[in-house]
Amino acid sequence: MTERVLAKVALIDSIIEIEGAEKIELAMVGGWQVVVGKGLYQPGDKAVYIEIDSLVPTAHPAFSDLPDRLSSKLLFEVDGKGYARIKTAKMMKQLSQGMCVPLSEAGISDSSLDMDLTKFLGIRKYEAAEERAMNNAGTRDGMKVGVSKPFPSFIPKTDQNRVQNIVPRYMKAVVFGELFEKTFKLDGSSMTVWIKDGVTGVASRNVSFNLQDTNKGFIQSFKDFFKQVKKKGWKKAKFETLIKADNNAFTTMAFNSGVVKALVRMNRNLAIQGEMVGPSIQKNFEGVKSNSFYIYDIYDIDAKRYLLPEERIAILKEHDLRGVPEAGIVMLPPTVKEAIEDADGPSGLNGKRREGFVYKSMVRDFSFKVISNNYLLKSES
């Protein structure tokens, strides 16, 4: 899994008329359908496709009209700059997911299909306020988050590709009758716990925290001491050689879930990744009574690969760890459309509805998520 591509050069596969609409029509882009201006595109044209849950900069000419067209709930300010959120919507009873922009308006002249334009256009991933606090810093359950560090570079971040972006690969797996593990996608806060060369750690989606006191070393301690002297003066400055362990919801769950104990016992360099859900996380979407951790992946740090489902399940059983709710070992639905329709339905835990499903191949490193359209339409900002 790699960093999510939020904007790319894509092909307009087909154009579909909307009954009764004079100014708009549907553009099919891979597995996505997007409402666009009538006559703006023809099948086979290239365009910039921007995914849902993107924040586009309103200072850019291609997006400057969005503040006048969108609800104020979809307008944000980040680091002093204005952004508009692209989300799933309905127009004239038609689902629209994402945004298409002509290459010329995006300032693109020479382009190739699938070219990543996320950074070029200054697009960011949308995070709700609570999700942003959990992923970066802040407090949770009355516990102060300590000094955070970047997410470890030796572990991939947890962000599955959406099925709409991998239609050819999906259909190839259908043709070959490939078997997949099908699990419920939970709506909480992603968490990664690892051990590497005897040192343990835990991370949210973006930052990591110390699970144990760490020796800074004399030179770093000396540098930090003189920084304190400049700020506080000689009398108040302290010479400290330890970086103390953090105390927050992530560090607490790493221990309470039994994951740290299991990692130490296994004596392998591994990262265990999953979803933390609870009463104060994502408005308790999953309807649970207390904070809990559900595991969906194990990454072998030395081999630089994710364990296959059977390998992961064996470890979870051996060490009495909890995995995400299973929906079975299955062949894929015949079409992407059917897979998306199947994603609607009840929660895998106690929530009112489910976010969707995640599919992982039983024989190779190939996985993706299928998000429920019902979830996308009803989920709040």
N, C-alpha and C positions, 0 to 999 in steps of 0.2 A: 504494500500500500504506500502511495506517495502523496505529496501535497496535492490538495484538490485543485483541479483546473476549473476556474469559474467562468472564463471567457475564452473562446477559441474560434478559429475560422472553420465554418461548417458548410455543408451542402444543403440546399433546399431540395428535398427529395420530391415533394409534390405540393400542389396548392389545391385546397378544397374550399368550395364555395360554402358560405353560411346562409341558409335560407332566410330571406327577408333583410339581409344586411347589404347596405349600399356602399359603405366605406371600408369595411373590414372583411378579411377572409382568414382561413387557417393555413399556416405553413407547417409542413411536416419536416422535422429536422432530426434524423436518427429515430429514436423512440419518443421524441418530444413533439407536442403540438403547441404552436404559438399563434396567437391572434396578431395579424399584421395588417398594415394598410393595403387596401385593394390595389392591385397593379404594381406594387412596389417590387415584387420578386417574381421570377419565373422558375419552373423546375430546372434544376441544374445550375442555378446561380450560386455563387459563394456569398456568404454573409457572416457577420460576427454573431455567434450565438452566446448569450449570457444566461447562466443557470439561475434557477431560483435560489433564494438565500444569499444572493450577492448584494453588496452595497456598492452602488455606482456613484462616482463623484459628480455632483451636479454642476461643478464648475467646467466640466468637459462639454464642449459644444453638442456632442451626441446625446447628452442627458440633461441639458440645461432647461428643457421644457417640462421635465418631470415634476418639479415642485408645484407647477400650476395644474397638473393633471392628477396627481395622487393625493390621497388622504394625508393629513398631517401626521397620522400614526405611522406612516411609512417613510417619514423624513427624519434624518438623524444628523447630529453633529459629532464628529470624531476628530480629536486633536485639532479643533478649530476649523475643520473643513466640513462642508455640507455633503450629505450622501442621501440617496434614495434606495429603499429596499425593493428588490425584485422578488415577488412571491407568487405562489399559485393563486389564480383568480378565475372568475367566470364572467364571460362577456356574451350576451345573447345566448345563454345556456350552454356556451362552449367553454371547455376547460382551456386555459392558457397558462403554460408553464415556461417561464423564461422571457427573454426579450431578444429580438433580432434587430441588428443595426447594419445598414449598408456599409461596405468596406470603406467607401469614400468618406462617409460621415465619421467613421472611427479613425480616419487618418492613415488608412492602410492602402498601399498601392501594390506592392509585391507580396503575395501571400501564398501559403501552401496549406492544404487541408490539415486540420487539427493543430495548427500553430497556436501555442498558448499565448493569449493576449492579456492575461490577468494583471500582471505587473505593468505592462505597457499602458493599459487604460486606467491604472490606479484603483483597481477593484479590490474590495476586501470582503471577507466572509462575514455574514451577519451572525451576531450572537446576541441572544436576549440578555438583559442586564444581569439576571441571576446566573445564567450560564457563563457570562463573561467573568463574573466575580469568582465562580468556582474554578474556571479554567486558568485564571491568572493570579489573583490574590484576593485579599479581603478577609472576611471572617465567616465562620460557619458554626452553628450550634454554640455560639458564645465563645468559641476558641479562636484566638488570634493566629493568623497565618504568619509563619516566620519568614525569614529572608529566603526568597525563592531564587532558583537558578534556571537556566534554559532547559527545555526538554532534552534528555540525553541523545546525542547524535548517533549512538550505536544501536538505537531501537527505532523502528518505523513508527510514525504516529498512526493512531487509529482513525481511519476515515475510508470506509468502503466506497467503491465506485457505484454510481447509480446504474441500474439496468438499462435505462434509456441511452446511456453513453456507450454501451458495448453490444449493441444489437447483433453485429456479425458474429462475435464470439459466442454470444448466447445461442444463436441459431445453430452454430456449428456443434455446440454441446448437445442441443436437442437432437440433431441428426444422428449423432454417435450414441445416443442413449446413455450419456454419462450420468452417474449417480452423484447426488449432492446431499450434504447434511443441510437440513432446513431448520432454522431456529428463529424464535421471536426476537425482533429488534426492540430493545427496551429504551425508554425515554428517561434518561437520568444524566449522570455526569461520568464521562469516561475516566478510567483510572488505570495506571500502569505501575506494577510493582516488580522490581528486579533484584537480582544478585549478580554481581560481576567481580570476580577475583576476591570473593569474600566480603565485599562491601554491598550493603543493601540500600535501596532507595525507592521512592514513590513519586509519581507525577500525575498531575491533571493533564488535560489535553496539551497545554502549552508550557507549563513550568514544572520543576521538580523540587522536592523537599528532602531534608536530611532525616533519616530514620534513626541515626545514631550519632553520638558526639564524634567530631572529626578533628584531628590535630592539624592546625594550620601550618605548622612549621615556624621556625624562628624568624626567618626573613620576612614572611608575610605578616607575622604577628608584630614585628618591629615596624613595618610600614603602616599597619592599621593603628598602632599606638601613636605614631606621629601625626596621623590624620586626626586622631582624637585630641591631641595636644593643640593643634591649630584651631579646632572648633571649641574645645572646652577648657583649655589651659592645662598646665602641668598637674595641678592638684586633683583635678577630676578625671583625668585620663587614666585608663586601666590597661595594663599589659595582659592580654588574654591570648592563650595558645590554643584554645578549643573553639570550634564552631559547634554550638549546641544543637541538639536534635530539635526539629520543629514539632509543633503540637497543633494539629488541625484535623478536620474531618478525614482527610486523606491518610495521614499518618495513623490516626486511630483505627480506621477501617483496615489498613494494611496488617495491623496486628490482630484486631478482633476477628477478622475473617479467617485467620489461620494461614494466610498466604505466606507471610514472612517465615513462619516456622517451617512450612513445607519447602520453601526454596532453600533454606539452610540445610534441611535434611537431605535434599536431592543431590547436593554437592555438584551442581551443574550451573553454568552461566546461562540463566534463563530470565525472560521477562513474561510476566503474566498480566494479561490485559482483559478488562471487563467493564461493566457498567455498575456504578454505585447509584442506588435508588433509595429514596427515603421521604419522610413527611415534609422535610424542608428543601427538597431537591426537585426542581422543575414542577413546582406546585403539586408534588406527589401525584404525578400523572399515572403512575403504576399502582396507586392505591394500597401502599404497604404501611405497616404499623411502626416500623423502625428501619434505620439505615441498614442496607444489606448490599452485598457485593456479588454480582453474577459474572462468571468468567466466560469469555467467548474466544480467546486466542492465547496461545503460548508461543513465544518466539525464542528460538535457539540463537543466542547471541554469537556463539563461536561459529556455528554453521551458517549463520546469516539467512535463516529460513524459518517460516512458520511451520509448526508441527501440523500434520494432517489431522482431521477430526478424530480418527481412531486413536492416534497417539495422545492427543489432548485428553480425550475422554478417559483413557486408561490412567493417566496421571491424576485426574480429578478424583476418580474412584479410589485409587491407592491412598491418596492423602486426604480424603473426605472433604473435598472442596466443592463449592456449588457452581454449576454451569448455568448458562442462560437456558430458559425453557426450550425444550426440543419439540419440533413438529414432525420429525421423522427423517428417514433416509429415502429420498425420492428422485424420480426423473423430473426434469423441468417441464412446466406447462408448455404446450406446443408453440405458443406465441408470447411475445413480450406483453401484448395487450391482456392476455389471459392471466399472466403472472401478476400484473398490476391490479387487475380486478380481484384476484385471490388475496391480495395484501389487505383488503378491507376486512374488518371483523373484530371480534372481541380480543381483549388483552391477553397476553400470556401469563399475567399475574392477576391483579385485582382491579385494573383500570377499566374505564368505560369503553375503550376501544384500543386497538393496537396501532403502533407506529408503522409496522410492516414486518417483513421477513428478511433474513440474511441467508444466502446460499453459499456453501463452501464445498468445492469439489472433494470427493473422497480420495482422489488419486494424484492430484497436482495442486500447485499453488494458484488457484483461480477462485475468486470469490467476489460477490457483489451484493448490493442491497436493493430491495424492492419496497419503496415507501408507499403507504396507502394514500390515495388521493383524498379520501374522506378525512384522514388525519391532517393532511396539508391544508385543506379548506377550513377545517374547524379549529385547528390549533391557533392560539392567540399570538399576538405580536411578541 
